[in-house]
Amino acid sequence: MFLIIGTMIGAGYASGREIWQFFSGESSLAIGLFALLFMVCLLVVMTLSYTMHTNDYIGVLERIVGRRMSHVYDLLTVLYLFTTTGTMIAGGAAALEMFHLPYWAGILFISVMLVWVLRYDVEGVTSINVFMIPVLIVTLLITLLMFQWSVGGSFQFEAVELHSMSPVFVFTALNLLPIVAVIAGVGSRIRSHGEIWIACCGSSLILGVVTYLYNESLLAVSDDVLLYEIPLFAILNAYPYVMVLFMTLLLWTAIFTTAATGLFGLVRRLRVVSPQPTSVLAVFSLLAMLPLAWIGFSTLVSTLYPIYGVINLYLLAAVVLYPLLRRIGKK
């Protein structure tokens, strides 16, 4: 369950930028529809991974979208890892600005840390997520609930309008590709259908609640969101400085571990075509990402994330329709 949540909560989501990009001003019930659609996708992918006893995502992709399209999405995964890791670097640099560290110094610091950590066992770094993700979720929930209480917020559940449906599909599709890659990687470790239902329902419920509270809180400070690269800081503006520092440190750790995982996955994929050492490939990858990171975190999220969401709509449709098409094929 926390593996799924940890995959979802990268720099874009945890900072609030991704939620603001897709859901700001839309019907709140659209977020409920996202949680339901996300749960359906998880059930399909986890059940398929469990049945196939998978250890990587290639087999699952081939089963869902076919052999030819699986090569397309394999290439897209490499591009996704490259651009989102660059976005994480930008997000980490933006977070460090709260410690009065210049943006360029933040980029340099996180880049050096990434090269350093890839010289060792990246599993040790990503295992921090086992402890950090629950802490981040609980702290974020408490922060958002306290903020809603302080502003006397009344939760709104508007009727769903047709135009508010599009962010649901694009937002779900955006996050589906890394979810498929991660779940398929542990398919052989799933022991029962009960685990599948607990993981799918639990992660969808938690993400739905956090997304709804986050969106409602951002709407309450909508006039200030544009002033921050990281919208979470608009919510934390009224909190004590110690609380801001704690959340910033927590957010930066989440960003860094996600960036380390993304860079490790990218380097491991590049080693298939290049026999260079891991550290060399990591340095060259980071140098190629620097121009991307200089564009700015909010600009990258608002530009790249919708593009990936639209591209992944085919994968989303294939996942949702897979059980139906399989049943028709059997008949």
LUMLOTI-522210 format. One record per residue (C-alpha): x, y, z; residue number from 1; residue in one letter. Coordinates in Angstrom, 2 decimals. Layout:
BEGIN
pt X X Y Y Z Z num NUM residu A
...
***
This chain:
BEGIN
pt X 0.00 Y 0.00 Z 0.00 num 1 residu M
pt X 2.76 Y 2.45 Z 0.92 num 2 residu F
pt X 4.78 Y 1.34 Z -2.10 num 3 residu L
pt X 1.91 Y 2.59 Z -4.28 num 4 residu I
pt X 1.49 Y 5.79 Z -2.28 num 5 residu I
pt X 5.26 Y 6.39 Z -2.27 num 6 residu G
pt X 5.32 Y 6.06 Z -6.06 num 7 residu T
pt X 2.49 Y 8.60 Z -6.41 num 8 residu M
pt X 3.90 Y 11.14 Z -3.98 num 9 residu I
pt X 6.80 Y 12.73 Z -5.80 num 10 residu G
pt X 7.77 Y 16.38 Z -5.97 num 11 residu A
pt X 4.69 Y 17.29 Z -7.99 num 12 residu G
pt X 2.12 Y 15.73 Z -5.69 num 13 residu Y
pt X 3.67 Y 16.36 Z -2.26 num 14 residu A
pt X 4.31 Y 20.02 Z -3.08 num 15 residu S
pt X 0.72 Y 20.53 Z -4.20 num 16 residu G
pt X 1.76 Y 21.76 Z -7.65 num 17 residu R
pt X 0.43 Y 18.67 Z -9.43 num 18 residu E
pt X -2.92 Y 18.81 Z -7.58 num 19 residu I
pt X -3.29 Y 22.52 Z -8.32 num 20 residu W
pt X -2.44 Y 21.91 Z -11.97 num 21 residu Q
pt X -5.20 Y 19.35 Z -12.52 num 22 residu F
pt X -7.94 Y 19.96 Z -9.94 num 23 residu F
pt X -7.96 Y 23.65 Z -8.94 num 24 residu S
pt X -11.43 Y 25.10 Z -9.35 num 25 residu G
pt X -12.93 Y 21.83 Z -10.59 num 26 residu E
pt X -15.68 Y 19.80 Z -8.94 num 27 residu S
pt X -14.54 Y 18.21 Z -5.69 num 28 residu S
pt X -16.36 Y 15.02 Z -6.65 num 29 residu L
pt X -13.93 Y 14.72 Z -9.57 num 30 residu A
pt X -11.30 Y 13.76 Z -6.98 num 31 residu I
pt X -13.60 Y 10.99 Z -5.75 num 32 residu G
pt X -13.90 Y 9.74 Z -9.31 num 33 residu L
pt X -10.11 Y 9.78 Z -9.58 num 34 residu F
pt X -9.81 Y 7.60 Z -6.45 num 35 residu A
pt X -12.35 Y 5.13 Z -7.88 num 36 residu L
pt X -10.69 Y 4.99 Z -11.31 num 37 residu L
pt X -7.27 Y 4.66 Z -9.69 num 38 residu F
pt X -8.50 Y 1.72 Z -7.60 num 39 residu M
pt X -9.83 Y -0.04 Z -10.72 num 40 residu V
pt X -6.46 Y 0.40 Z -12.47 num 41 residu C
pt X -4.59 Y -0.90 Z -9.44 num 42 residu L
pt X -6.82 Y -3.97 Z -9.22 num 43 residu L
pt X -6.24 Y -4.81 Z -12.88 num 44 residu V
pt X -2.46 Y -4.28 Z -12.79 num 45 residu V
pt X -1.91 Y -6.01 Z -9.43 num 46 residu M
pt X -4.06 Y -9.00 Z -10.35 num 47 residu T
pt X -2.25 Y -9.38 Z -13.67 num 48 residu L
pt X 1.17 Y -9.06 Z -11.99 num 49 residu S
pt X 0.15 Y -11.62 Z -9.36 num 50 residu Y
pt X -1.10 Y -14.07 Z -11.99 num 51 residu T
pt X 2.06 Y -13.70 Z -14.10 num 52 residu M
pt X 4.44 Y -13.68 Z -11.07 num 53 residu H
pt X 6.30 Y -10.75 Z -12.66 num 54 residu T
pt X 9.62 Y -9.18 Z -11.67 num 55 residu N
pt X 9.62 Y -6.38 Z -14.28 num 56 residu D
pt X 7.09 Y -4.32 Z -16.23 num 57 residu Y
pt X 7.82 Y -5.49 Z -19.79 num 58 residu I
pt X 5.66 Y -8.61 Z -19.57 num 59 residu G
pt X 2.73 Y -6.70 Z -18.08 num 60 residu V
pt X 2.96 Y -3.96 Z -20.71 num 61 residu L
pt X 3.04 Y -6.55 Z -23.50 num 62 residu E
pt X -0.06 Y -8.24 Z -22.09 num 63 residu R
pt X -1.98 Y -4.95 Z -21.74 num 64 residu I
pt X -1.02 Y -2.93 Z -24.84 num 65 residu V
pt X 0.61 Y -5.56 Z -27.08 num 66 residu G
pt X 4.23 Y -6.19 Z -28.06 num 67 residu R
pt X 4.61 Y -3.22 Z -30.44 num 68 residu R
pt X 3.11 Y -0.64 Z -28.12 num 69 residu M
pt X 5.07 Y -2.06 Z -25.18 num 70 residu S
pt X 8.27 Y -0.94 Z -26.94 num 71 residu H
pt X 6.79 Y 2.54 Z -27.31 num 72 residu V
pt X 5.95 Y 2.70 Z -23.62 num 73 residu Y
pt X 9.36 Y 1.28 Z -22.71 num 74 residu D
pt X 10.93 Y 4.23 Z -24.54 num 75 residu L
pt X 8.41 Y 6.56 Z -22.94 num 76 residu L
pt X 9.41 Y 5.21 Z -19.51 num 77 residu T
pt X 13.03 Y 6.20 Z -20.16 num 78 residu V
pt X 11.94 Y 9.67 Z -21.27 num 79 residu L
pt X 9.61 Y 9.91 Z -18.26 num 80 residu Y
pt X 12.40 Y 8.97 Z -15.83 num 81 residu L
pt X 14.73 Y 11.53 Z -17.41 num 82 residu F
pt X 12.31 Y 14.47 Z -17.37 num 83 residu T
pt X 10.68 Y 13.75 Z -14.02 num 84 residu T
pt X 14.08 Y 13.32 Z -12.33 num 85 residu T
pt X 15.00 Y 16.74 Z -13.75 num 86 residu G
pt X 11.72 Y 18.04 Z -12.33 num 87 residu T
pt X 12.58 Y 16.52 Z -8.93 num 88 residu M
pt X 15.92 Y 18.33 Z -8.97 num 89 residu I
pt X 14.10 Y 21.59 Z -9.69 num 90 residu A
pt X 11.59 Y 20.85 Z -6.91 num 91 residu G
pt X 14.38 Y 20.03 Z -4.44 num 92 residu G
pt X 16.17 Y 23.28 Z -5.29 num 93 residu A
pt X 12.93 Y 25.24 Z -4.86 num 94 residu A
pt X 12.35 Y 23.60 Z -1.45 num 95 residu A
pt X 15.88 Y 24.50 Z -0.30 num 96 residu L
pt X 15.16 Y 28.16 Z -1.04 num 97 residu E
pt X 13.20 Y 28.11 Z 2.24 num 98 residu M
pt X 16.61 Y 27.68 Z 3.92 num 99 residu F
pt X 17.79 Y 30.80 Z 2.01 num 100 residu H
pt X 19.93 Y 28.67 Z -0.31 num 101 residu L
pt X 20.16 Y 30.12 Z -3.86 num 102 residu P
pt X 18.34 Y 28.13 Z -6.55 num 103 residu Y
pt X 21.56 Y 27.30 Z -8.43 num 104 residu W
pt X 23.19 Y 26.10 Z -5.20 num 105 residu A
pt X 20.17 Y 23.89 Z -4.50 num 106 residu G
pt X 20.49 Y 22.29 Z -7.94 num 107 residu I
pt X 24.21 Y 21.72 Z -7.40 num 108 residu L
pt X 23.69 Y 20.29 Z -3.91 num 109 residu F
pt X 21.02 Y 17.76 Z -4.88 num 110 residu I
pt X 22.97 Y 16.75 Z -8.01 num 111 residu S
pt X 26.14 Y 16.06 Z -6.02 num 112 residu V
pt X 24.13 Y 14.13 Z -3.43 num 113 residu M
pt X 22.54 Y 12.01 Z -6.17 num 114 residu L
pt X 25.92 Y 11.11 Z -7.70 num 115 residu V
pt X 27.30 Y 10.31 Z -4.26 num 116 residu W
pt X 24.38 Y 8.08 Z -3.26 num 117 residu V
pt X 24.43 Y 6.10 Z -6.52 num 118 residu L
pt X 27.99 Y 5.02 Z -5.72 num 119 residu R
pt X 26.50 Y 2.98 Z -2.91 num 120 residu Y
pt X 23.42 Y 0.85 Z -2.52 num 121 residu D
pt X 20.41 Y 2.87 Z -3.64 num 122 residu V
pt X 18.17 Y 0.32 Z -1.93 num 123 residu E
pt X 19.29 Y 1.73 Z 1.41 num 124 residu G
pt X 18.19 Y 5.21 Z 0.40 num 125 residu V
pt X 14.83 Y 4.21 Z -1.03 num 126 residu T
pt X 14.12 Y 2.11 Z 2.05 num 127 residu S
pt X 13.81 Y 5.44 Z 3.90 num 128 residu I
pt X 10.41 Y 5.66 Z 2.19 num 129 residu N
pt X 9.15 Y 2.80 Z 4.37 num 130 residu V
pt X 9.41 Y 5.14 Z 7.36 num 131 residu F
pt X 9.15 Y 8.52 Z 5.63 num 132 residu M
pt X 6.00 Y 8.07 Z 3.52 num 133 residu I
pt X 3.70 Y 7.25 Z 6.49 num 134 residu P
pt X 5.21 Y 10.19 Z 8.42 num 135 residu V
pt X 4.73 Y 12.50 Z 5.42 num 136 residu L
pt X 1.13 Y 11.36 Z 4.92 num 137 residu I
pt X 0.21 Y 11.74 Z 8.61 num 138 residu V
pt X 1.96 Y 15.13 Z 8.92 num 139 residu T
pt X 0.35 Y 16.37 Z 5.71 num 140 residu L
pt X -3.10 Y 15.25 Z 6.86 num 141 residu L
pt X -2.67 Y 16.95 Z 10.26 num 142 residu I
pt X -1.39 Y 20.14 Z 8.60 num 143 residu T
pt X -4.28 Y 20.28 Z 6.12 num 144 residu L
pt X -6.91 Y 19.51 Z 8.78 num 145 residu L
pt X -5.47 Y 22.18 Z 11.10 num 146 residu M
pt X -5.46 Y 24.65 Z 8.22 num 147 residu F
pt X -9.10 Y 23.89 Z 7.37 num 148 residu Q
pt X -10.03 Y 24.32 Z 11.04 num 149 residu W
pt X -8.14 Y 27.64 Z 11.26 num 150 residu S
pt X -9.93 Y 29.11 Z 8.24 num 151 residu V
pt X -13.29 Y 27.69 Z 9.28 num 152 residu G
pt X -13.46 Y 25.80 Z 6.02 num 153 residu G
pt X -16.67 Y 24.08 Z 5.02 num 154 residu S
pt X -16.12 Y 21.22 Z 2.62 num 155 residu F
pt X -17.91 Y 21.50 Z -0.70 num 156 residu Q
pt X -19.26 Y 18.64 Z -2.82 num 157 residu F
pt X -20.47 Y 20.19 Z -6.03 num 158 residu E
pt X -22.27 Y 18.33 Z -8.78 num 159 residu A
pt X -19.95 Y 16.87 Z -11.39 num 160 residu V
pt X -19.92 Y 18.83 Z -14.61 num 161 residu E
pt X -18.78 Y 17.39 Z -17.93 num 162 residu L
pt X -15.72 Y 19.65 Z -18.26 num 163 residu H
pt X -14.48 Y 18.62 Z -14.81 num 164 residu S
pt X -14.14 Y 15.01 Z -15.94 num 165 residu M
pt X -11.09 Y 15.53 Z -18.17 num 166 residu S
pt X -8.59 Y 16.21 Z -15.31 num 167 residu P
pt X -9.66 Y 12.91 Z -13.71 num 168 residu V
pt X -8.53 Y 10.85 Z -16.69 num 169 residu F
pt X -5.38 Y 12.87 Z -17.43 num 170 residu V
pt X -4.27 Y 12.91 Z -13.78 num 171 residu F
pt X -4.84 Y 9.15 Z -13.42 num 172 residu T
pt X -3.09 Y 8.43 Z -16.74 num 173 residu A
pt X -0.11 Y 10.59 Z -15.73 num 174 residu L
pt X 0.54 Y 8.47 Z -12.64 num 175 residu N
pt X -0.32 Y 5.11 Z -14.20 num 176 residu L
pt X 2.96 Y 4.38 Z -16.03 num 177 residu L
pt X 5.24 Y 4.53 Z -12.94 num 178 residu P
pt X 2.61 Y 2.60 Z -10.98 num 179 residu I
pt X 2.64 Y -0.19 Z -13.59 num 180 residu V
pt X 6.45 Y -0.27 Z -13.51 num 181 residu A
pt X 6.60 Y -0.49 Z -9.71 num 182 residu V
pt X 3.74 Y -2.98 Z -9.16 num 183 residu I
pt X 4.90 Y -5.30 Z -11.94 num 184 residu A
pt X 8.35 Y -5.31 Z -10.34 num 185 residu G
pt X 6.96 Y -6.96 Z -7.19 num 186 residu V
pt X 4.27 Y -9.16 Z -8.76 num 187 residu G
pt X 6.05 Y -12.34 Z -7.69 num 188 residu S
pt X 5.95 Y -11.19 Z -4.04 num 189 residu R
pt X 2.16 Y -10.83 Z -3.86 num 190 residu I
pt X 0.84 Y -13.80 Z -1.89 num 191 residu R
pt X -2.96 Y -13.55 Z -2.13 num 192 residu S
pt X -5.93 Y -11.71 Z -3.61 num 193 residu H
pt X -6.60 Y -10.35 Z -0.13 num 194 residu G
pt X -3.34 Y -8.41 Z -0.22 num 195 residu E
pt X -4.37 Y -6.99 Z -3.60 num 196 residu I
pt X -7.70 Y -5.69 Z -2.29 num 197 residu W
pt X -6.14 Y -4.18 Z 0.85 num 198 residu I
pt X -3.37 Y -2.45 Z -1.13 num 199 residu A
pt X -5.71 Y -1.15 Z -3.84 num 200 residu C
pt X -8.58 Y 0.03 Z -1.62 num 201 residu C
pt X -6.31 Y 1.40 Z 1.13 num 202 residu G
pt X -3.98 Y 3.39 Z -1.14 num 203 residu S
pt X -6.88 Y 4.75 Z -3.25 num 204 residu S
pt X -8.80 Y 5.86 Z -0.15 num 205 residu L
pt X -5.77 Y 7.56 Z 1.42 num 206 residu I
pt X -4.78 Y 9.31 Z -1.81 num 207 residu L
pt X -8.37 Y 10.38 Z -2.44 num 208 residu G
pt X -8.73 Y 11.92 Z 1.04 num 209 residu V
pt X -5.33 Y 13.67 Z 0.94 num 210 residu V
pt X -5.95 Y 14.97 Z -2.59 num 211 residu T
pt X -9.38 Y 16.35 Z -1.61 num 212 residu Y
pt X -8.09 Y 18.05 Z 1.56 num 213 residu L
pt X -5.08 Y 19.41 Z -0.33 num 214 residu Y
pt X -7.24 Y 20.84 Z -3.12 num 215 residu N
pt X -9.71 Y 22.45 Z -0.70 num 216 residu E
pt X -6.83 Y 24.03 Z 1.24 num 217 residu S
pt X -5.18 Y 25.35 Z -1.94 num 218 residu L
pt X -8.49 Y 26.86 Z -3.04 num 219 residu L
pt X -8.61 Y 28.75 Z 0.28 num 220 residu A
pt X -5.22 Y 30.38 Z -0.51 num 221 residu V
pt X -5.68 Y 30.55 Z -4.28 num 222 residu S
pt X -4.61 Y 34.21 Z -4.42 num 223 residu D
pt X -1.22 Y 33.33 Z -2.91 num 224 residu D
pt X -0.48 Y 30.10 Z -4.80 num 225 residu V
pt X 0.99 Y 31.96 Z -7.79 num 226 residu L
pt X 3.57 Y 33.57 Z -5.50 num 227 residu L
pt X 5.19 Y 30.24 Z -4.64 num 228 residu Y
pt X 6.99 Y 27.62 Z -6.72 num 229 residu E
pt X 5.73 Y 25.11 Z -4.15 num 230 residu I
pt X 2.03 Y 25.72 Z -3.33 num 231 residu P
pt X 2.35 Y 23.94 Z 0.04 num 232 residu L
pt X 4.25 Y 26.98 Z 1.32 num 233 residu F
pt X 1.17 Y 29.15 Z 0.69 num 234 residu A
pt X -0.70 Y 26.93 Z 3.17 num 235 residu I
pt X 2.20 Y 26.90 Z 5.65 num 236 residu L
pt X 2.54 Y 30.69 Z 5.53 num 237 residu N
pt X 0.55 Y 31.13 Z 8.75 num 238 residu A
pt X 2.32 Y 28.33 Z 10.63 num 239 residu Y
pt X 5.30 Y 28.74 Z 13.00 num 240 residu P
pt X 8.69 Y 28.81 Z 11.26 num 241 residu Y
pt X 9.74 Y 25.56 Z 12.96 num 242 residu V
pt X 6.75 Y 23.79 Z 11.39 num 243 residu M
pt X 7.66 Y 25.21 Z 7.98 num 244 residu V
pt X 11.24 Y 23.97 Z 8.32 num 245 residu L
pt X 10.09 Y 20.52 Z 9.41 num 246 residu F
pt X 7.69 Y 20.16 Z 6.47 num 247 residu M
pt X 10.34 Y 21.50 Z 4.09 num 248 residu T
pt X 12.85 Y 18.93 Z 5.31 num 249 residu L
pt X 10.25 Y 16.16 Z 5.00 num 250 residu L
pt X 9.28 Y 17.32 Z 1.52 num 251 residu L
pt X 12.90 Y 17.57 Z 0.39 num 252 residu W
pt X 13.64 Y 14.04 Z 1.64 num 253 residu T
pt X 10.66 Y 12.71 Z -0.32 num 254 residu A
pt X 11.85 Y 14.56 Z -3.42 num 255 residu I
pt X 15.43 Y 13.35 Z -3.02 num 256 residu F
pt X 14.58 Y 9.67 Z -2.55 num 257 residu T
pt X 12.20 Y 9.81 Z -5.53 num 258 residu T
pt X 14.92 Y 11.49 Z -7.62 num 259 residu A
pt X 17.45 Y 8.85 Z -6.52 num 260 residu A
pt X 15.05 Y 6.04 Z -7.48 num 261 residu T
pt X 14.32 Y 7.68 Z -10.85 num 262 residu G
pt X 17.99 Y 8.26 Z -11.63 num 263 residu L
pt X 18.88 Y 4.71 Z -10.59 num 264 residu F
pt X 16.17 Y 3.31 Z -12.89 num 265 residu G
pt X 17.37 Y 5.50 Z -15.75 num 266 residu L
pt X 21.03 Y 4.54 Z -15.30 num 267 residu V
pt X 20.15 Y 0.86 Z -15.04 num 268 residu R
pt X 18.24 Y 1.12 Z -18.33 num 269 residu R
pt X 21.11 Y 3.03 Z -20.02 num 270 residu L
pt X 23.60 Y 0.35 Z -19.01 num 271 residu R
pt X 21.82 Y -1.99 Z -21.42 num 272 residu V
pt X 23.15 Y 0.09 Z -24.33 num 273 residu V
pt X 26.30 Y 1.48 Z -22.68 num 274 residu S
pt X 28.83 Y -0.45 Z -20.54 num 275 residu P
pt X 29.99 Y 2.68 Z -18.70 num 276 residu Q
pt X 30.19 Y 2.64 Z -14.87 num 277 residu P
pt X 27.10 Y 3.72 Z -12.94 num 278 residu T
pt X 28.72 Y 6.93 Z -11.65 num 279 residu S
pt X 29.75 Y 8.01 Z -15.17 num 280 residu V
pt X 26.26 Y 7.45 Z -16.57 num 281 residu L
pt X 24.77 Y 9.26 Z -13.57 num 282 residu A
pt X 27.01 Y 12.32 Z -14.09 num 283 residu V
pt X 26.23 Y 12.53 Z -17.81 num 284 residu F
pt X 22.50 Y 12.06 Z -17.15 num 285 residu S
pt X 22.52 Y 14.84 Z -14.53 num 286 residu L
pt X 24.47 Y 17.18 Z -16.81 num 287 residu L
pt X 21.83 Y 16.60 Z -19.49 num 288 residu A
pt X 19.10 Y 17.33 Z -16.93 num 289 residu M
pt X 20.56 Y 20.65 Z -15.73 num 290 residu L
pt X 19.03 Y 22.78 Z -18.52 num 291 residu P
pt X 15.70 Y 21.14 Z -17.69 num 292 residu L
pt X 16.04 Y 21.93 Z -13.97 num 293 residu A
pt X 16.86 Y 25.58 Z -14.76 num 294 residu W
pt X 13.46 Y 26.00 Z -16.43 num 295 residu I
pt X 11.82 Y 25.99 Z -13.02 num 296 residu G
pt X 9.69 Y 23.56 Z -11.04 num 297 residu F
pt X 6.24 Y 25.07 Z -11.61 num 298 residu S
pt X 6.89 Y 25.55 Z -15.34 num 299 residu T
pt X 8.03 Y 21.95 Z -15.74 num 300 residu L
pt X 4.98 Y 20.55 Z -13.93 num 301 residu V
pt X 2.52 Y 22.75 Z -15.83 num 302 residu S
pt X 4.13 Y 21.85 Z -19.18 num 303 residu T
pt X 5.34 Y 18.25 Z -18.98 num 304 residu L
pt X 2.78 Y 16.61 Z -16.71 num 305 residu Y
pt X -0.29 Y 17.32 Z -18.89 num 306 residu P
pt X 1.65 Y 16.07 Z -21.94 num 307 residu I
pt X 2.50 Y 12.78 Z -20.22 num 308 residu Y
pt X -1.07 Y 12.50 Z -18.98 num 309 residu G
pt X -2.47 Y 12.81 Z -22.50 num 310 residu V
pt X 0.11 Y 10.37 Z -23.94 num 311 residu I
pt X -0.77 Y 7.81 Z -21.26 num 312 residu N
pt X -4.52 Y 7.98 Z -21.96 num 313 residu L
pt X -4.11 Y 5.02 Z -24.33 num 314 residu Y
pt X -2.50 Y 3.00 Z -21.54 num 315 residu L
pt X -5.29 Y 4.03 Z -19.15 num 316 residu L
pt X -7.97 Y 2.89 Z -21.60 num 317 residu A
pt X -6.10 Y -0.39 Z -22.21 num 318 residu A
pt X -5.85 Y -1.10 Z -18.46 num 319 residu V
pt X -9.51 Y -0.30 Z -17.71 num 320 residu V
pt X -10.80 Y -2.30 Z -20.70 num 321 residu L
pt X -8.39 Y -5.23 Z -20.24 num 322 residu Y
pt X -10.74 Y -7.43 Z -18.13 num 323 residu P
pt X -13.64 Y -6.81 Z -20.54 num 324 residu L
pt X -11.59 Y -7.47 Z -23.69 num 325 residu L
pt X -10.07 Y -10.59 Z -22.13 num 326 residu R
pt X -13.52 Y -11.94 Z -21.32 num 327 residu R
pt X -14.72 Y -11.21 Z -24.86 num 328 residu I
pt X -11.58 Y -12.90 Z -26.25 num 329 residu G
pt X -12.31 Y -16.06 Z -24.25 num 330 residu K
pt X -15.85 Y -16.19 Z -25.63 num 331 residu K
***
